[in-house]
C-alpha cells in the first residue's frame, strides 16, 4: 500500500470484526492470545477497539481497556496494536492509537499505559512521538524471554497531546 488515504478508522462493531482482528494480531504480535483474551477486552470495552479498514480488508487494529487505578485515577491500557506489514510507515499506528486515546479521554481517562518489547524500536518510537515515556523495564516479560518497557502517558499535563487535536478534552 502506497498511501493511507483509502484507509478509514472505524469502531469495533460485532463478532464479524473480531474475525478480522484476530488473524492479523496472531500473525504479527509476539504473544499468542486465546479467543478468551480477545473477548475479555472486546466484550467489556468495545468502544475502545478500533480497526483500520481499506475497503473490506482490516489492515490494522488497536484493542484497549479503561479501569480505575488506585481508586482515583482512570487508567487506559493499550493491550494490542497491529498494522499489517505492507501498510506500515503510513501513520496508521499513530492514527489508531490517537483514536483510542481520544475515546479514553471522552470516558474520563487520566493516563494510558502499555508494554512494548525492548527490541521493537518502531513501536517505541511511535509511542515516544505520541508523548509516552518509559516508566520501567520489565525483565523477561514476554514468552520469548525478551524484556519489555512499560510506557506511560499522563494526559493532564501532556503538551504533545494538544498538537494531536484530542477534541479539547484536555
N, C-alpha and C positions, 0 to 999 in steps of 0.2 A: 504494500500500500504506500502510495507516494505522499498523500496529504490526508489530514483528518477532517476535511470539510464535509465529507459524506457520513461522518460518524456522529451519532446522537447519543447523549447520555440520558438514559431512561430509568425510572424507578422500577424496582422489583415488583412483579405483578402476581405471579402464581407459580405452581409447580412446573409449568412449561419453561419458565425462566430458570428454575433450578436445574433442569435438564440441559440447559445451555451453559450454565456457570460451572457445574461440577467437572465435566471433562477438561475444560480449559484450566481450571485450578489444579486438577490431578496431574495434568501434563507438565505444568510449568513450576509449581512450587515444590520445595524440597521435602515437605512434610506430607505424609499420607493422612487424609481426612476421611472418616467414615460418613455415611449419609446422616448419621445422628448428629455429627458436628455441624454439618450444613443446616440441618433442621433446627438445632439449638439456636443458632443465630437468626436464621430467617423467620422462624415462627414467632420469635419474641420481638424482633426489631426489623420487620420487613421495610420500614420507612428509612432504614439506614443501609440498605443494599441497593446498589446501582449497577447498571450494565452499560457498556459502550457497544452500540449496535451499528453495524454497517449493513444497511438493508435488513435482511433476516439473520445475519451472522453476528454472533456475540464475539467481539474482539477484545473485550476486557471487562473486568468486574471488580467491585470493592464490596466487602462484607464487613459490617461493623456492629457494635453494640454500645449501649449507654446505660450506666448504672451509677447508683450512689456510692461514693467512696469516702470513707471516714465520716459518714453521717452528714456532711455539709457540702461536699463537692460532688458535682455530677461529672463523671469521668467517661469520656468516649474511648472506645478501643477499636482500632483497625485490625481485624483478625486476618483478613486476606485481601491482597491486591494483586491482580494479574492483568497483564496486557500481552496479547499474542505476539510472538517474536517478530513477525513481519510488520507489526503495527507499532513497534517501539520507536522512541525518539521523535514522536509526533505530538507530544504533550498530553496524551490520553491518560497516563497515570496521574499526572498533576490535576487534570480535569476531574477525574473520578474522585480523587482524594478531596479536592476542593468542594465538590458537590456534596460529598458525605459530611465534611466539616460544616458546611452551611446548614445541612439538615440537623446536625448535632447542636449547633448554636441555637437554631429555632426551637429545639427541645430543652434548652437551658444548660447546655454543656459548658463547663469551666475549663477543662483540659482534655487533651487527647493523648493516648499512649499507644505504643505498638512495639513489637520486637522485629529487628531486621538482622539477618545474618551478617557477621563482620566482613565476610568476603563479598557481599552483594553491594559493590561500590555504586552501581547505578541507583539502587533503591536508597542507599544512604544519602546520595547527592540529591535525589528527588525530594526526600523529606527535609533535608537541610535547607534547600531552596524554598520550602514552604514554611520555614521558621522552627522546625523541630530541633531540639538539642539532645545530645547524648546524656542520658540520665545515669545509666550504669551498664557495666559489662556483665553478662550472664554466661558463666563458663559451661561449656558442653551442653548448651541449651537444646540444640537440635539433635534428632536421632542420628544424623551423620557425624556427630561428635563436634561440630563447629560451635563456636561461641556466638552469642547474639549481643547486640546493643539494644537496651530499652531506650526508646526515643520518646520525648515528651514535648507537647506543645501547650503552653499556657495561653489561654485565649484572652484573658482580661487585659494583658499588658503586652501584646504582640503587635508591634507596628507593622510587620510584614503582612499581616492579615488585612490591614486596611487597604493595602495595594492590590489585594486579590478580590476586592469587591464582595465581601460577605454580607451584602444586602443590609448594611447598617446595624447589625445585631451587636456590634462591639462598641 
